[in-house]
Amino acid sequence: MQRIPPEGTSEILFIGNATLLIRYGELTLLTDPNFLHRGQFAHLGYGLVSRRLTEPAIDVAELPHEDLDAVVLSHLHGDHFDRVARRGLDLGLPVVTTPHGSLLLKRLFGFRGATGLRTWQSHTLRHGDSSVRITSLPGRHAPGPVRALLPPVMGSLLEFGDRSGEIRLVLHLSGDTLMYDGLREIAERYRDIHLAVLHLGGTTLPGGLVVTMDAEQGADLLDLLRPRRALPVHYNDYTVFRSSLEDFLAEAGRRGHDARLVRCAPGERVTVGAEATA
């Protein structure tokens, strides 16, 4: 049994890439499970692969499987739900993802608990007195017609609370999106995000096509959402990443966001509350 974080707070373990283990009260969520090891290749579709440059902080076998309540999956791509995760996770574990991801997880891999959410649709999970409402947010993995070559992606809003319905903590997961006008509605609907988790890296495909936020776009999203805190992830892990964490920190600092930034390296934990991080 895991230690329960202080009331109204979440403890987050950064495992690497976009993989987080999030604990709030009696709930435990895993995001974008990527447990490939250094030197292994992630399959990105159409014959494209990318070599992992880092080790995950823990192995899939070291997860608290008996305590896991669900996976929150931004999209079904080889660096977000890999073959190691498929073999190591229980096929009955709930996976909250896009309709596209849910269909493939069920039909191809046997994850019978997969649930697909359309944009702005929500799904609520409860464990004991703890609850989380997961809402699918807009995301765009590539510009123009190239979007058809990449799997649909969603961001997620995680609203943690208790059975009374009171929301105590709000986390935003950007997913592998680029900046585009559709993200403005997130800022309009949710004006007090306690922690925004930003998928960065400036992922660049052959021909120079950028399909995830680079340093400038990540800072643009901070300008738009203005969360209380922001945690950068999804950087420096794969050969397709072209925009470093250092680039993002410098750009965000230049725009006055330095106080928002949470420094949490893979393997480290951070405790997040409505008022502060530790």
PABA-671253 format. One line per 3 residues: number of its first residue (from 1); for each residue x, y, z of N, C-alpha, C. Coordinates in nm, 2 decimals. Each point is the difference from the previous one (the first is absolute). Layout:
<pts>
NUM> X/Y/Z/X/Y/Z/X/Y/Z  ...
</pts>
This chain:
<pts>
1> 0.08/-0.12/0.00/-0.08/0.12/0.00/0.09/0.12/0.00  -0.03/0.10/-0.09/0.08/0.12/-0.01/-0.05/0.10/0.11  0.10/0.09/0.03/-0.03/0.11/0.10/-0.10/0.10/-0.07
4> -0.10/0.04/0.07/-0.10/0.10/-0.06/0.06/0.14/0.02  0.00/0.08/-0.11/0.05/0.14/0.01/-0.08/0.08/0.10  0.05/0.11/0.05/-0.08/0.09/0.08/-0.13/0.04/-0.07
7> -0.10/0.02/0.08/-0.13/0.03/-0.05/0.00/0.12/-0.10  -0.06/-0.02/-0.11/-0.01/0.11/-0.10/0.12/0.02/-0.09  0.10/-0.10/0.01/0.12/0.01/-0.07/0.02/-0.13/-0.09
10> 0.09/0.01/-0.09/0.03/-0.11/-0.09/0.15/-0.02/0.01  0.05/-0.12/0.01/0.14/-0.04/-0.02/0.02/-0.05/-0.13  0.10/0.05/-0.08/0.02/-0.04/-0.13/0.15/-0.05/-0.01
13> 0.01/-0.12/-0.06/0.13/-0.06/-0.03/0.02/0.02/-0.15  0.11/0.06/-0.04/0.03/0.02/-0.14/0.08/-0.12/-0.04  -0.05/-0.09/-0.09/0.07/-0.12/-0.03/0.09/0.02/-0.13
16> -0.04/0.10/-0.08/0.07/0.02/-0.12/-0.09/0.03/-0.12  0.05/0.06/-0.10/-0.08/0.04/-0.12/-0.13/0.07/0.05  -0.12/-0.06/-0.03/-0.12/0.06/0.05/-0.07/-0.09/0.10
19> 0.08/-0.08/0.06/-0.06/-0.10/0.10/0.01/0.05/0.14  -0.11/0.02/0.06/-0.01/0.04/0.14/-0.08/-0.10/0.08  0.03/-0.01/0.13/-0.08/-0.08/0.09/-0.06/0.11/0.10
22> -0.13/0.01/-0.01/-0.07/0.11/0.07/-0.08/-0.06/0.11  0.02/0.04/0.13/-0.08/-0.05/0.11/-0.07/0.12/0.06  -0.13/-0.02/0.02/-0.08/0.10/0.07/-0.10/-0.08/0.09
25> 0.01/0.02/0.13/-0.08/-0.07/0.10/0.02/-0.15/-0.02  -0.11/-0.07/-0.03/0.01/-0.15/-0.02/0.01/-0.03/-0.15  0.01/0.10/-0.09/0.00/-0.03/-0.14/0.15/0.00/-0.05
28> 0.03/-0.09/-0.09/0.13/0.00/-0.07/-0.02/-0.01/-0.15  0.06/0.10/-0.07/-0.01/0.00/-0.15/0.13/-0.01/-0.06  0.01/-0.06/-0.12/0.12/-0.01/-0.07/-0.02/0.07/-0.14
31> 0.09/0.09/-0.04/-0.02/0.06/-0.13/0.10/-0.05/-0.10  -0.05/-0.01/-0.13/0.08/-0.03/-0.11/0.11/-0.10/0.03  -0.03/-0.13/0.02/0.10/-0.09/0.05/0.11/-0.04/-0.10
34> 0.12/0.05/0.02/0.11/-0.02/-0.09/0.12/-0.06/0.08  0.02/-0.13/-0.02/0.10/-0.07/0.08/0.11/-0.06/-0.08  0.01/0.04/-0.13/0.12/-0.05/-0.08/0.13/0.05/0.07
37> 0.10/-0.08/-0.02/0.13/0.03/0.06/0.09/0.07/-0.10  0.11/0.06/0.05/0.10/0.07/-0.09/0.04/-0.09/-0.11  0.00/0.05/-0.12/0.04/-0.07/-0.12/-0.11/-0.08/-0.07
40> -0.12/-0.02/0.06/-0.11/-0.06/-0.06/-0.07/0.10/-0.09  -0.08/-0.05/-0.10/-0.06/0.09/-0.09/-0.15/0.00/0.02  -0.05/0.12/0.00/-0.15/0.02/0.00/-0.05/0.01/-0.15
43> -0.11/-0.07/-0.02/-0.05/0.00/-0.14/-0.11/0.11/-0.01  0.02/0.09/-0.09/-0.09/0.11/-0.02/-0.09/0.00/-0.12  0.00/-0.12/-0.07/-0.09/-0.01/-0.11/0.07/0.02/-0.13
46> -0.05/-0.06/-0.11/0.05/0.02/-0.14/0.15/-0.03/-0.01  0.05/-0.10/0.08/0.14/-0.03/0.00/0.09/0.09/0.07  -0.05/0.10/0.06/0.08/0.10/0.08/0.02/-0.05/0.14
49> 0.13/0.00/0.04/0.03/-0.04/0.14/0.09/0.11/0.06  0.01/0.00/0.13/0.09/0.09/0.07/0.06/-0.07/0.12  0.13/0.02/0.01/0.08/-0.08/0.11/-0.01/0.08/0.13
52> -0.03/-0.07/0.11/0.00/0.06/0.13/0.14/0.03/0.05  0.02/0.12/0.05/0.13/0.04/0.05/0.02/-0.01/0.15  -0.11/-0.02/0.07/0.00/0.00/0.15/-0.06/-0.13/0.05
55> 0.02/-0.02/0.13/-0.07/-0.11/0.07/-0.12/0.05/0.08  -0.11/-0.08/0.00/-0.11/0.04/0.09/0.05/-0.01/0.14  -0.06/0.08/0.09/0.05/0.01/0.14/-0.03/-0.13/0.07
58> -0.11/-0.07/-0.04/-0.04/-0.13/0.06/-0.04/-0.09/-0.11  0.00/-0.13/0.02/-0.04/-0.09/-0.10/-0.15/-0.03/0.02  -0.07/-0.05/-0.11/-0.14/-0.02/0.01/-0.04/-0.10/0.12
61> 0.09/-0.09/0.03/-0.02/-0.10/0.10/0.00/0.07/0.14  0.06/0.12/0.01/0.01/0.06/0.13/-0.12/0.10/0.03  -0.09/0.00/-0.09/-0.12/0.08/0.02/-0.08/-0.06/0.12
64> -0.08/0.08/0.07/-0.09/-0.05/0.10/-0.12/-0.06/-0.06  0.01/-0.11/-0.07/-0.11/-0.05/-0.08/-0.13/-0.02/0.08  0.01/-0.04/0.12/-0.12/-0.03/0.08/-0.07/0.13/0.03
67> 0.07/0.12/-0.01/-0.06/0.12/0.04/-0.04/0.09/-0.12  0.03/-0.05/-0.12/-0.03/0.08/-0.12/-0.15/0.01/-0.03  -0.05/0.12/-0.02/-0.14/0.01/-0.03/-0.03/0.02/-0.15
70> 0.09/0.06/-0.07/-0.02/0.02/-0.14/0.13/0.06/-0.07  0.00/-0.01/-0.13/0.10/0.06/-0.08/-0.07/0.12/-0.08  0.06/0.11/0.00/-0.04/0.11/-0.08/0.09/0.01/-0.12
73> -0.05/-0.02/-0.12/0.09/-0.02/-0.12/-0.04/0.11/-0.10  0.09/0.09/-0.03/-0.03/0.11/-0.09/-0.02/-0.05/-0.15  0.07/-0.11/-0.04/-0.02/-0.05/-0.13/0.08/-0.13/-0.01
76> -0.03/-0.08/-0.10/0.06/-0.13/-0.01/0.12/0.01/-0.10  0.11/0.03/0.06/0.13/0.01/-0.08/0.11/-0.07/0.07  0.10/-0.05/-0.07/0.10/-0.09/0.06/0.08/0.06/0.11
79> 0.00/0.13/0.02/0.08/0.06/0.11/-0.09/0.04/0.11  -0.13/-0.04/-0.01/-0.10/0.03/0.11/-0.07/-0.13/0.05  0.00/-0.10/-0.08/-0.06/-0.13/0.05/0.08/-0.10/-0.08
82> 0.10/-0.06/0.06/0.09/-0.08/-0.08/-0.02/-0.15/0.03  0.08/-0.08/-0.07/-0.02/-0.15/0.01/0.04/-0.05/0.14  0.09/0.07/0.07/0.03/-0.04/0.14/-0.12/0.03/0.09
85> -0.06/0.11/-0.02/-0.12/0.03/0.08/-0.12/-0.09/-0.03  -0.01/-0.04/-0.13/-0.11/-0.09/-0.03/0.01/-0.13/0.06  0.13/-0.05/0.01/0.02/-0.13/0.06/-0.01/0.01/0.16
88> 0.04/0.11/0.05/0.01/0.01/0.15/-0.12/0.05/0.07  -0.10/0.06/-0.07/-0.12/0.05/0.07/-0.12/-0.10/-0.01  -0.08/0.00/0.10/-0.12/-0.09/0.00/-0.09/0.04/-0.11
91> -0.05/-0.10/-0.07/-0.10/0.03/-0.11/-0.13/0.05/0.05  -0.03/-0.01/0.12/-0.13/0.05/0.06/0.02/0.14/0.05  0.12/0.06/0.00/0.02/0.13/0.06/-0.07/0.10/-0.09
94> -0.08/0.09/0.06/-0.07/0.11/-0.08/0.11/0.09/-0.07  -0.03/0.03/-0.12/0.09/0.09/-0.08/-0.10/0.11/-0.06  0.03/0.12/0.04/-0.09/0.11/-0.05/0.08/0.07/-0.11
97> -0.05/0.01/-0.12/0.08/0.04/-0.11/-0.10/0.06/-0.11  0.05/0.01/-0.12/-0.08/0.04/-0.11/-0.09/-0.11/-0.05  -0.11/0.03/-0.07/-0.07/-0.12/-0.06/0.08/-0.08/-0.09
100> 0.09/0.06/-0.08/0.09/-0.08/-0.09/0.09/-0.09/0.09  0.06/0.05/0.10/0.09/-0.08/0.09/-0.08/-0.11/0.07  -0.12/0.03/0.04/-0.08/-0.10/0.07/-0.03/-0.12/-0.09
103> -0.04/0.03/-0.12/-0.04/-0.10/-0.09/0.12/-0.10/-0.03  0.11/0.06/-0.02/0.12/-0.08/-0.03/0.05/-0.08/0.12  -0.01/0.06/0.11/0.05/-0.07/0.13/-0.09/-0.12/0.02
106> -0.13/0.01/-0.03/-0.09/-0.11/0.03/0.02/-0.11/-0.11  0.00/0.04/-0.13/0.00/-0.09/-0.11/0.13/-0.07/-0.02  0.11/0.08/0.01/0.13/-0.06/-0.03/0.07/-0.05/0.12
109> -0.02/0.06/0.12/0.09/-0.04/0.11/-0.08/-0.06/0.12  -0.14/0.00/-0.01/-0.08/-0.06/0.11/-0.02/0.08/0.12  0.03/0.13/0.00/-0.03/0.08/0.12/-0.15/0.03/0.01
112> -0.07/-0.08/0.07/-0.14/0.00/0.00/-0.06/0.12/0.07  0.08/0.06/0.09/-0.04/0.12/0.08/0.02/0.13/-0.07  0.04/0.00/-0.13/0.03/0.13/-0.06/-0.13/0.08/-0.03
115> 0.00/0.13/0.03/-0.11/0.09/-0.02/0.05/0.12/-0.09  -0.08/0.02/-0.11/0.04/0.11/-0.09/-0.09/0.13/0.03  0.07/0.11/0.01/-0.07/0.13/0.03/0.01/0.09/-0.12
118> -0.12/0.05/-0.04/0.00/0.11/-0.10/0.05/0.13/0.07  0.04/0.10/-0.08/0.04/0.13/0.06/-0.11/0.06/0.08  0.03/0.04/0.12/-0.08/0.05/0.11/-0.09/-0.10/0.07
121> 0.01/-0.12/-0.04/-0.07/-0.11/0.07/0.08/-0.04/0.13  -0.07/-0.04/0.11/0.06/-0.03/0.12/-0.03/-0.14/0.05  0.09/-0.05/0.09/-0.01/-0.13/0.06/0.04/0.01/0.14
124> -0.08/-0.05/0.09/0.04/0.01/0.15/0.04/-0.13/0.05  0.11/0.00/0.08/0.05/-0.12/0.07/-0.01/0.03/0.15  -0.03/-0.10/0.08/0.00/0.01/0.15/0.08/-0.11/0.06
127> 0.06/0.03/0.11/0.07/-0.10/0.08/-0.02/0.04/0.15  -0.08/-0.07/0.07/-0.03/0.04/0.14/-0.07/0.14/0.00  0.06/0.09/0.07/-0.06/0.14/0.01/0.06/0.09/-0.11
130> 0.09/-0.05/-0.08/0.07/0.09/-0.10/-0.06/-0.02/-0.13  -0.01/0.11/-0.08/-0.05/-0.01/-0.13/0.08/0.09/-0.10  -0.01/-0.03/-0.13/0.06/0.08/-0.10/-0.09/0.00/-0.12
133> -0.03/0.12/-0.05/-0.07/0.02/-0.13/0.10/0.03/-0.11  0.01/-0.09/-0.10/0.09/0.01/-0.11/-0.07/0.05/-0.12  0.04/0.12/-0.05/-0.07/0.06/-0.11/0.10/0.01/-0.12
136> -0.05/-0.05/-0.11/0.09/0.01/-0.12/0.00/0.14/-0.06  0.12/0.05/-0.02/0.03/0.13/-0.05/0.05/0.00/-0.15  -0.02/0.11/-0.07/0.05/0.01/-0.14/0.15/-0.03/-0.01
139> 0.04/-0.06/-0.11/0.14/-0.02/-0.03/0.01/-0.01/-0.15  0.12/0.04/-0.05/0.03/-0.02/-0.15/0.14/-0.04/-0.01  0.03/-0.12/-0.05/0.13/-0.06/0.00/0.08/0.05/-0.12
142> -0.06/0.05/-0.10/0.07/0.05/-0.13/-0.09/0.10/-0.07  0.06/0.08/-0.08/-0.07/0.10/-0.08/-0.07/-0.06/-0.12  -0.11/0.06/-0.04/-0.06/-0.03/-0.13/-0.03/-0.15/-0.03
145> 0.01/-0.04/-0.12/-0.03/-0.14/-0.04/0.09/-0.10/0.06  0.12/0.04/0.05/0.09/-0.10/0.06/-0.06/-0.06/0.13  -0.10/0.06/0.06/-0.07/-0.05/0.11/-0.05/-0.14/-0.02
148> -0.04/-0.03/-0.13/-0.05/-0.13/-0.03/0.10/-0.11/0.01  0.13/0.03/0.01/0.11/-0.10/0.00/0.03/-0.03/0.15  -0.05/0.08/0.09/0.04/-0.02/0.14/-0.13/-0.03/0.08
151> 0.01/-0.08/0.11/-0.12/-0.03/0.08/-0.06/0.12/0.06  -0.13/0.00/0.01/-0.07/0.11/0.07/0.05/0.02/0.15  0.01/0.12/0.05/0.06/0.02/0.13/-0.10/0.09/0.08
154> 0.01/-0.02/0.13/-0.08/0.08/0.09/0.08/0.05/0.11  -0.03/0.12/0.05/0.05/0.04/0.13/-0.10/-0.04/0.10  0.03/0.01/0.13/-0.09/-0.04/0.11/0.00/0.10/0.11
157> -0.12/0.02/0.06/-0.01/0.07/0.12/-0.04/-0.09/0.11  0.08/-0.01/0.11/-0.02/-0.08/0.11/-0.05/0.08/0.12  -0.13/-0.02/0.04/-0.05/0.08/0.11/-0.02/-0.09/0.12
160> 0.08/0.01/0.09/0.00/-0.09/0.12/-0.08/0.06/0.11  -0.07/-0.09/0.07/-0.08/0.04/0.12/-0.05/-0.11/0.08  -0.11/0.01/0.06/-0.06/-0.10/0.08/-0.14/-0.03/-0.04
163> -0.07/-0.09/0.07/-0.13/-0.04/-0.03/-0.10/0.12/0.01  0.03/0.10/0.07/-0.09/0.12/0.01/-0.01/0.07/-0.13  0.09/-0.02/-0.09/0.00/0.08/-0.12/0.09/0.12/0.00
166> 0.06/0.03/0.11/0.09/0.12/0.01/0.13/-0.04/-0.07  0.04/0.10/-0.09/0.13/-0.02/-0.07/0.11/0.06/0.08  0.10/-0.07/0.03/0.11/0.04/0.08/0.13/0.03/-0.08
169> 0.02/-0.07/-0.11/0.12/0.02/-0.07/-0.03/-0.03/-0.15  0.06/0.09/-0.09/-0.02/0.00/-0.14/0.13/-0.02/-0.07  0.02/-0.11/-0.08/0.12/-0.02/-0.08/-0.04/0.00/-0.14
172> 0.09/0.06/-0.08/-0.02/0.00/-0.15/0.12/-0.08/-0.06  -0.04/-0.10/-0.09/0.10/-0.07/-0.08/-0.01/0.04/-0.14  0.10/0.06/-0.06/-0.02/0.06/-0.13/-0.01/-0.11/-0.11
175> 0.06/-0.12/0.02/0.00/-0.09/-0.11/0.10/0.05/-0.11  0.02/-0.08/-0.10/0.09/0.03/-0.11/-0.07/0.10/-0.10  -0.02/0.12/0.04/-0.06/0.10/-0.08/0.09/0.10/-0.05
178> -0.03/0.07/-0.11/0.06/0.12/-0.04/-0.09/0.12/0.05  0.05/0.12/0.01/-0.08/0.11/0.02/-0.09/0.03/-0.12  -0.13/0.02/0.03/-0.09/0.04/-0.11/-0.12/0.06/0.07
181> -0.09/0.07/-0.08/-0.11/0.08/0.06/-0.09/-0.08/0.08  -0.01/-0.14/-0.03/-0.09/-0.08/0.08/0.03/-0.01/0.15  0.12/0.03/0.04/0.04/0.00/0.14/-0.05/0.11/0.08
184> -0.04/0.11/-0.07/-0.05/0.12/0.07/-0.12/-0.03/0.09  -0.09/-0.10/-0.05/-0.12/-0.03/0.08/0.04/-0.06/0.13  0.11/-0.07/0.01/0.05/-0.05/0.13/0.01/0.11/0.10
187> 0.07/0.11/-0.04/0.02/0.12/0.09/-0.13/0.06/0.03  -0.09/0.00/-0.09/-0.13/0.07/0.03/-0.09/-0.09/0.10  0.01/-0.13/-0.01/-0.08/-0.08/0.09/0.06/-0.02/0.13
190> 0.14/-0.01/0.01/0.07/-0.03/0.12/0.10/0.11/0.03  -0.04/0.08/0.09/0.08/0.12/0.03/0.09/-0.01/0.12  -0.01/-0.12/0.07/0.09/-0.02/0.12/0.05/-0.14/-0.01
193> 0.11/-0.02/-0.08/0.07/-0.13/0.00/0.11/0.00/0.10  0.00/-0.10/0.09/0.11/0.00/0.10/0.13/-0.05/-0.06  0.00/-0.09/-0.08/0.12/-0.05/-0.07/-0.02/-0.04/-0.14
196> 0.07/0.06/-0.09/0.00/-0.04/-0.14/0.12/-0.09/-0.03  -0.02/-0.12/-0.06/0.11/-0.08/-0.04/0.01/0.01/-0.15  0.12/0.05/-0.05/0.02/0.04/-0.14/0.08/-0.11/-0.07
199> -0.05/-0.05/-0.11/0.07/-0.10/-0.08/0.08/0.09/-0.10  0.13/-0.01/0.01/0.09/0.09/-0.08/0.08/-0.08/-0.10  0.12/0.03/-0.02/0.10/-0.08/-0.08/0.01/0.05/-0.15
202> -0.09/0.07/-0.05/0.01/0.04/-0.14/0.02/-0.12/-0.09  -0.08/-0.10/0.02/0.02/-0.13/-0.08/-0.01/0.04/-0.15  0.11/-0.05/-0.07/0.02/0.04/-0.14/0.01/-0.13/-0.09
205> -0.10/-0.01/-0.09/0.00/-0.11/-0.09/0.08/0.03/-0.13  0.04/-0.11/-0.07/0.07/0.02/-0.13/-0.06/0.11/-0.08  0.08/0.09/-0.06/-0.04/0.11/-0.07/-0.02/0.13/0.08
208> 0.03/-0.02/0.13/-0.01/0.12/0.09/-0.13/0.04/0.06  -0.10/-0.09/-0.02/-0.13/0.03/0.06/0.00/-0.02/0.15  -0.04/0.11/0.07/0.00/0.00/0.15/-0.14/-0.04/0.04
211> -0.01/-0.10/0.10/-0.13/-0.05/0.03/-0.03/0.00/0.15  0.09/0.06/0.08/-0.03/0.03/0.14/0.06/0.13/0.03  -0.04/0.06/0.11/0.04/0.14/0.04/0.15/0.01/0.02
214> 0.06/0.10/-0.06/0.14/0.03/0.03/0.00/0.10/0.11  0.12/0.06/0.03/0.02/0.09/0.11/-0.10/0.12/-0.01  0.00/0.06/-0.12/-0.09/0.12/-0.02/-0.14/-0.04/0.01
217> -0.05/-0.11/-0.06/-0.14/-0.03/0.02/-0.04/-0.04/0.14  0.09/-0.06/0.07/-0.02/-0.03/0.14/-0.02/0.13/0.08  0.08/0.10/-0.03/-0.01/0.12/0.07/-0.13/0.07/-0.04
220> -0.04/-0.01/-0.13/-0.13/0.05/-0.05/-0.11/-0.06/0.08  0.00/-0.13/0.03/-0.11/-0.06/0.08/0.00/0.05/0.14  0.11/0.03/0.06/0.00/0.06/0.13/-0.06/0.14/-0.01
223> 0.04/0.08/-0.10/-0.06/0.13/-0.02/-0.16/-0.01/0.00  -0.05/-0.11/-0.07/-0.14/-0.01/-0.02/-0.07/-0.05/0.13  0.05/-0.11/0.06/-0.07/-0.06/0.11/0.03/0.07/0.14
226> 0.12/0.05/0.01/0.05/0.06/0.13/-0.04/-0.09/0.12  0.05/-0.12/0.00/-0.03/-0.09/0.12/0.09/0.05/0.12  -0.04/-0.04/0.12/0.08/0.03/0.12/0.14/-0.06/-0.01
229> 0.00/-0.12/-0.05/0.13/-0.07/-0.02/0.00/-0.07/-0.13  0.12/-0.03/-0.05/0.02/-0.08/-0.12/0.11/-0.09/0.01  -0.02/-0.13/-0.05/0.10/-0.10/0.00/0.03/-0.04/-0.14
232> 0.12/0.02/-0.05/0.04/-0.04/-0.13/0.04/-0.15/0.00  -0.06/-0.07/-0.10/0.04/-0.14/-0.03/0.02/-0.02/-0.15  0.03/-0.13/-0.04/0.01/-0.03/-0.14/0.10/0.08/-0.07
235> 0.13/-0.02/0.05/0.11/0.07/-0.06/0.13/-0.09/0.02  0.09/0.01/-0.09/0.13/-0.06/0.01/0.00/-0.16/0.00  -0.12/-0.06/-0.01/0.00/-0.14/0.01/0.02/-0.08/-0.13
238> -0.03/0.06/-0.11/0.00/-0.07/-0.13/0.08/0.08/-0.11  0.04/-0.08/-0.10/0.08/0.07/-0.10/-0.08/0.09/-0.09  -0.13/-0.01/0.00/-0.08/0.09/-0.08/-0.03/0.14/0.08
241> 0.05/0.01/0.12/-0.02/0.12/0.08/0.11/0.10/-0.04  -0.04/0.12/-0.04/0.10/0.10/-0.04/0.01/0.13/0.09  -0.10/0.01/0.09/0.00/0.12/0.09/0.02/-0.05/0.14
244> 0.11/0.05/0.06/0.04/-0.05/0.13/-0.08/0.06/0.12  0.01/-0.06/0.11/-0.06/0.06/0.13/0.06/0.13/0.02  0.13/0.01/-0.02/0.08/0.13/0.03/-0.06/0.11/-0.09
247> -0.03/-0.03/-0.12/-0.06/0.10/-0.09/-0.13/0.05/0.05  -0.08/-0.09/0.05/-0.13/0.04/0.05/0.01/0.08/0.13  0.09/-0.04/0.09/0.01/0.07/0.13/0.05/0.15/-0.03
250> 0.09/0.01/-0.10/0.05/0.13/-0.03/-0.11/0.09/-0.06  -0.08/-0.06/-0.09/-0.11/0.08/-0.07/-0.11/0.04/0.10  -0.03/-0.10/0.09/-0.11/0.03/0.10/0.05/0.10/0.10
253> 0.13/-0.01/0.04/0.05/0.10/0.09/0.01/0.14/-0.07  0.03/0.01/-0.13/0.00/0.13/-0.06/-0.13/0.06/-0.01  -0.11/-0.08/0.00/-0.13/0.06/0.00/-0.06/0.02/0.14
256> 0.08/-0.02/0.10/-0.05/0.03/0.14/-0.07/-0.12/0.07  0.02/-0.12/-0.05/-0.07/-0.12/0.05/0.08/-0.08/0.10  0.12/0.05/0.03/0.09/-0.08/0.08/-0.06/-0.05/0.13
259> -0.08/0.09/0.07/-0.05/-0.04/0.13/-0.11/-0.11/-0.02  -0.05/-0.02/-0.11/-0.10/-0.11/-0.03/0.06/-0.13/-0.01  0.13/-0.01/-0.04/0.06/-0.12/-0.05/0.03/-0.09/0.12
262> -0.03/-0.13/-0.02/0.03/-0.10/0.10/0.12/-0.09/-0.05  0.11/0.00/0.07/0.11/-0.08/-0.04/-0.01/-0.14/0.06  -0.02/-0.10/-0.09/-0.02/-0.13/0.05/0.06/-0.10/-0.11
265> 0.12/-0.05/0.03/0.07/-0.08/-0.09/-0.06/-0.15/0.01  0.02/-0.08/-0.11/-0.05/-0.13/0.01/0.06/-0.07/0.12  -0.09/-0.08/0.07/0.04/-0.06/0.12/-0.03/0.08/0.13
268> -0.03/0.12/-0.02/-0.04/0.09/0.11/-0.15/0.01/0.02  -0.04/0.04/0.12/-0.14/0.02/0.04/-0.02/0.14/0.03  -0.12/0.05/-0.03/-0.04/0.13/0.04/-0.14/-0.01/0.06
271> -0.03/0.08/0.11/-0.13/0.00/0.06/-0.07/0.13/-0.04  -0.12/-0.01/-0.06/-0.07/0.12/-0.05/-0.13/0.02/0.07  -0.02/0.12/0.05/-0.12/0.04/0.06/-0.06/0.13/-0.07
274> -0.11/0.04/0.04/-0.06/0.12/-0.06/0.08/0.12/0.01  0.08/0.01/0.11/0.07/0.12/0.03/0.15/-0.01/-0.03  0.06/-0.12/0.00/0.14/-0.01/-0.01/0.05/-0.14/-0.04
277> 0.12/-0.01/-0.03/0.07/-0.13/-0.03/0.12/-0.02/0.09  0.03/-0.12/0.02/0.12/-0.03/0.08/0.07/-0.12/-0.05
</pts>
